Amino acid sequence: MIVGGIISTTRITHTICGIDVIFSDYRIAFYIFTGCMGLTFISAWFFEFECGRENRNKPVEMDETEENKRIKPAPDVLVAFRLFMSVHYGSWLVCIFFVGVCNGVIWGFLNWHLENIGASQFLIGCAVIINNISEVIMFFVVFPILERIGYFTFMVLGVIGYVARFCVFASLTNPWFVLPVEILQGFTFAGIWGAMIGYLCTVIPGENMATMQGILHGVYWGLGSGSGSMIGGIVTEHFGARVTFWSFAVATVFNLIIFVITQKLAAKPKRKYEEIDN
């Protein structure tokens, strides 16, 4: 919000070929970002970890009587991976890929669309603050909510939240109306992310959680968000931001329908992991 307010004061209008073009000095954002990263580097330098320099040469103590109980061979990673190649569990990865696409579109083109309909950089900064606060709050309360309504129901509500956001973005004429809608960011991003991580914990054994979270990050941030930015850019260039948001609202509805049908009709495959008797 502070950076947006500063940038708003730098706006100047130039007339090019008879057309008034508004310019803002966005270099200010990069200068402040660099300063913040410098402060972050200094503070991170003084972090102390449990296995710091003073503990590197200390032998690890283990209760030998408990050793055989605590150490088990890890199940094959491919077993857990193949589990998500089934129709039932694979539909979760497909859904998380698509919401990653949705995030790529929103993060890449919402602010541009808001500025085109008259939003100031201060307003855009306020919108960022609201969605960040909603994310923080949701990360604190998502798991108690999941315990009450379940992972599937929460995922469905989160995808519906994307449909609502896209419809509002496509219909906006007054950019200030985006502020209350940005509250849904916590639900659609932090909530869905927490639901997916929680669901993984119920399906994948603990020994393979790191691998599966890496796959989840790749599907969501790499394939999903990257594809969303690319596809959103192509559609926006040819048809404009409003058509882009309407298109993704419709596509999200189809994704939701397919996800619900798959979850209702596809049976859960049995999870067969090697069990070791103590």
CORRA-V37233 format. One record per pair of residues at least 24 apart in sequence whose C-alpha atoms are under 8 Angstrom apart, sorted by the first residue. I is the first residue (numbers start at 1). J is the second residue. D is the distance in Angstrom with one decimal. If there is no record, write none. Layout:
# CORRA-V37233
{{I;J;D} {I;J;D}}
This chain:
# CORRA-V37233
{{1;121;8.0} {1;122;5.8} {1;123;7.7} {1;124;7.4} {1;125;3.8} {1;126;5.3} {1;128;7.5} {1;129;6.9} {2;122;7.4} {2;125;7.3} {3;28;7.6} {3;29;6.2} {3;32;7.8} {3;122;7.8} {3;125;7.4} {4;120;7.8} {4;121;4.4} {4;122;4.4} {4;123;7.6} {4;124;6.9} {4;125;5.2} {5;121;6.1} {5;122;4.5} {5;125;7.6} {6;122;8.0} {7;121;6.5} {8;120;6.4} {8;121;5.4} {8;122;6.5} {68;278;7.0} {69;278;5.6} {72;276;7.1} {74;207;5.7} {74;208;7.6} {75;205;8.0} {75;207;7.1} {75;208;7.5} {75;273;6.5} {75;274;6.6} {77;208;6.2} {77;211;7.6} {79;273;7.9} {80;204;6.2} {80;205;7.9} {80;208;7.2} {81;212;7.5} {83;269;7.5} {83;271;7.5} {86;269;7.3} {87;262;7.3} {87;266;6.4} {88;262;6.4} {88;263;5.9} {88;266;5.3} {88;267;6.3} {88;268;5.8} {88;269;7.7} {89;268;7.4} {91;259;6.2} {91;262;6.9} {91;263;7.5} {92;196;8.0} {92;259;7.6} {93;216;7.5} {93;219;7.4} {95;255;7.1} {95;256;7.9} {95;259;6.8} {96;196;7.8} {96;219;7.3} {96;220;6.1} {96;224;7.9} {97;219;5.5} {97;220;5.1} {97;223;7.0} {97;224;4.8} {98;220;7.9} {98;224;6.1} {98;252;7.9} {98;255;7.6} {99;159;7.4} {99;220;7.5} {99;224;7.2} {100;219;7.8} {100;220;4.7} {100;221;6.2} {100;223;7.8} {100;224;4.2} {100;225;4.7} {100;228;7.2} {101;220;7.7} {101;223;7.9} {101;224;4.3} {101;225;4.7} {101;226;7.1} {101;227;5.9} {101;228;4.0} {101;229;7.4} {102;162;7.5} {102;224;7.9} {102;225;7.3} {102;228;6.2} {102;248;7.4} {103;189;7.9} {103;225;6.1} {103;228;7.1} {104;224;7.1} {104;225;4.1} {104;226;6.4} {104;227;7.3} {104;228;4.4} {104;229;4.9} {104;232;7.9} {105;225;7.5} {105;228;5.0} {105;229;5.3} {105;231;7.9} {105;232;5.4} {108;229;6.0} {108;232;7.9} {109;232;7.6} {109;233;7.9} {109;241;7.3} {110;169;7.6} {113;241;6.2} {114;175;5.9} {117;173;6.7} {117;174;7.3} {117;175;6.6} {118;174;7.8} {118;175;6.7} {119;175;5.5} {119;176;7.5} {123;176;7.2} {126;179;7.5} {127;178;7.2} {127;179;5.4} {127;182;6.4} {130;179;7.1} {130;182;6.3} {130;183;6.2} {131;182;5.2} {131;183;5.5} {131;184;7.4} {131;185;5.2} {131;186;6.2} {132;185;7.8} {132;186;7.3} {133;186;7.7} {134;183;5.6} {134;184;7.4} {134;185;6.5} {134;186;4.4} {134;187;7.6} {135;185;6.6} {135;186;3.8} {135;187;7.3} {135;189;7.2} {135;190;5.3} {135;191;7.9} {136;186;7.3} {136;190;7.8} {137;186;7.4} {138;186;5.5} {138;187;6.6} {138;190;6.1} {138;191;6.1} {139;186;7.9} {139;190;5.9} {139;191;6.8} {139;194;7.1} {142;190;8.0} {142;191;5.8} {142;194;6.5} {142;195;7.5} {143;194;7.2} {143;195;7.6} {143;198;7.8} {146;195;7.0} {151;195;5.7} {151;196;7.7} {151;198;7.8} {151;199;6.5} {154;191;7.9} {154;192;7.4} {154;195;7.1} {155;192;6.0} {155;195;6.9} {156;256;6.9} {156;260;7.7} {158;187;6.1} {158;188;4.8} {158;191;7.1} {158;192;6.1} {159;188;6.8} {159;252;7.2} {159;256;6.6} {160;253;7.7} {160;256;7.7} {161;187;7.3} {161;188;6.0} {162;188;6.4} {162;249;7.3} {162;252;7.3} {163;248;7.9} {163;249;4.9} {163;250;7.6} {163;252;6.2} {163;253;6.8} {164;249;7.7} {166;245;5.1} {166;246;6.4} {166;248;6.9} {166;249;5.3} {167;245;6.8} {167;246;6.2} {167;249;6.2} {169;242;7.4} {169;245;6.6} {170;241;7.4} {170;242;4.5} {170;243;7.1} {170;244;7.9} {170;245;5.3} {170;246;5.9} {171;242;7.4}}
